[in-house]
Amino acid sequence: MNAKKIFSKAVPAEKPAAVFEVSWEVCNKVGGIWTVLTSKAEQMLEQYPENYFLLGPYFHDKTKGEFEEEPPFDGLKEIFHSLETEQGLKCHFGKWLIKGEPKIILIDFKDFWPKANQIKTELWDNWQIDSLSALNDFTEPVVWATACGLLIEKMAGLFAGQKVVAHFHEWLSGAGLLHLAKTAPQIGAVFTTHATTLGRTLAYNNVDFYNFIDKINIEENIAKFNIKAKHQLEKAAASQAAVFTTVSHITAWEAERFLGRPTDIFLPNGISESQYPSFEELTIQHRAHRNRLRNFLLFYFFPYYAFDLQQTLFFFTACRYEFRAKGLDIFIKALAQLNKKMQESHAKKTIVVFFLVPSDVRGVKTDILESREFLDDIKNSLEEISEETQEKVLYALAEDKKISEETLFNKDFLFNIEKKFLKLKRKGTPPLTTHDLVSQQDAILDALQAAGIDNKPEDKVKAVFYPIYLSGHDGLTNLTYEEFLKGAHLGVFPSFYEPWGYTPLETAGFGVPSITSDLTGFGRACQEHIKNKKYPGIFILKRTGKKDEEVVDSLANTLFDFAQYQRKERVENKIRAKDLSAFFGWKKLAANYFKAHKMTLQEREP
């Protein structure tokens, strides 16, 4: 790669000569923004094939298998040298090993850290951001973001006389935008709020602020929760951006109230269509992964008691451990009602609910590991005689003999296999969690026990708290998260606070129905596309203006109705879910990013 090749062509005014997208989550997976960046990369490169750069922090351990470093091209090499000698910044150029392999620059800013107090002083002098006493969770991204501003300022010189856009995500990158506002205001700046600092903090502290958002005392609350510096930085970045964007209408409402600026354009999150199989492929994959989940039940539940696996449905929720904000409290209370409804109606189905919520763990429970080993031993014994058993079945059919236990197995085998099954059997009830937790107090386990969901034999609703990330090789389900989704029947995400909500969208992409709420950005965006009320594919739980008791009742009814569906009705919902996901592909939604970038060009016209 060389400068001549990259900068040889003039770029039409309606498209920027270069786009810099800045996020703390570039090659640094923390939350949902990582998914946004990685899933839309192909579309960004299609629009900006040469001069699209992603900027992130350099953390060596995070780059392994994710980043392939390359020599910087002419012009950029000199900029890197200048930043290192003058500022102590070490820039790493290369490609992000995701689809499209976009160019990224990761900044090692540890030798720039001594300038933290100077940066904070400038934030006060220029923008009245009071951050001198802020902790490292504020200082670290501010130092890095300022470094990004310095880099963009210098790189813009490579495109002299042409329009350049810098797109900043969240308050963590805001100091970079503010740097450019002072030193290079000609650069078109876009600022995207995925969730306001105050809104997120209130929600995570169990404050249902949507019900009285106009009455919230902002200054009082940012002081109370010690987020004053973050809030002031976020507000200044929103104010100084040429174009201010949010991911949803509900976040725009929140942002206008807390940050004082209306949204210029919405940038809803999407999925990469190419990453999702066809419905026909998903149907085949569903059976395979569902059977893996059934195998897990054999050593998790069946040592204690048995139930009909053919009549078992898999529900799940997956989220960060934010008990109130993610609606885990509502979900568990609804499960208690569902259990009662199914018992009273003598339902044939059994519902196994997985809570995929990572937490601090010590390790897999030893009883579970032991049961898994016993089951594997039994399966190995059966595999050893499988060919012989097939032959016996064939011969019996050919000879018109009755097939019986004596026909298929000899007495020694039956005696030994029965002994092995006796080893598998346990007294008591199955555990509520797969792992021993570090903390003795756990909100999910406490809520399950309080709700009477404790995996008794008579329970029609059973729970499995799975407190680790699904890796595909955890020794339990041995499924990745995507494989788990494909094997499940229903995802449940009744969030109180979710500015967008990727999980129900990703779930729909894999042809799995889900429940979300009307307090989520995705839930609200989805409502206009739901045409089939009987089989919507994605069920929208009404939480706006509702009391918890009303929400619990409504969710329990929806879960019960779904549990009663016959296979044909479940398939109908799967089809509808898959169809709905098509409205949120990046091939459509990336156009909003391009429009936002173009708006900065108009804004910056002299």
Secondary structure, DSSP 4 states (H G I P E B T S, - for coil): --HHHHHSS---TTS-SEEEEE-TTTT---SHHHHHHHHHHHHHHHHSSSSEEEEEE--HHHHTTTEEE-PPPTTHHHHHHHHHHHH--EEEEEEESSTT--EEEEEE-GGGGGGHHHHHHHHHHHH----TT--HHHHHHHHHHHHHHHHHHHHGGGGTTS-EEEEEETGGGHHHHHHHHHH-TTSEEEEEESS-HHHHHHHHTT--GGGGGGG--HHHHHHHTT-HHHHHHHHHHHHH-SEEEESSHHHHHHHHHHHS---SEE----B-GGGS--HHHHHHHHHHHHHHHHHHHHHHTTTT----GGGEEEEEEE--S-TTTTTHHHHHHHHHHHHHHHHHTT-S-EEEEEEE----EEEE-HHHHHHHHHHHHHHHHHHHTHHHHHHHHHHHHHTTPPP-HHHH--HHHHHHHHHHHHHH--SS---SBSEEESSS--HHHHHHHHTT-S--TT-SEEEEE--S--BS-SSSS--BHHHHHHH-SEEE---S-BSS-HHHHHHHHTT--EEEETTBHHHHHHHTT---SSS-SEEEE--TT--HHHHHHHHHHHHHHHHH--HHHHHHHHHHHHHHHGGGBHHHHHHHHHHHHHHHHHHT--
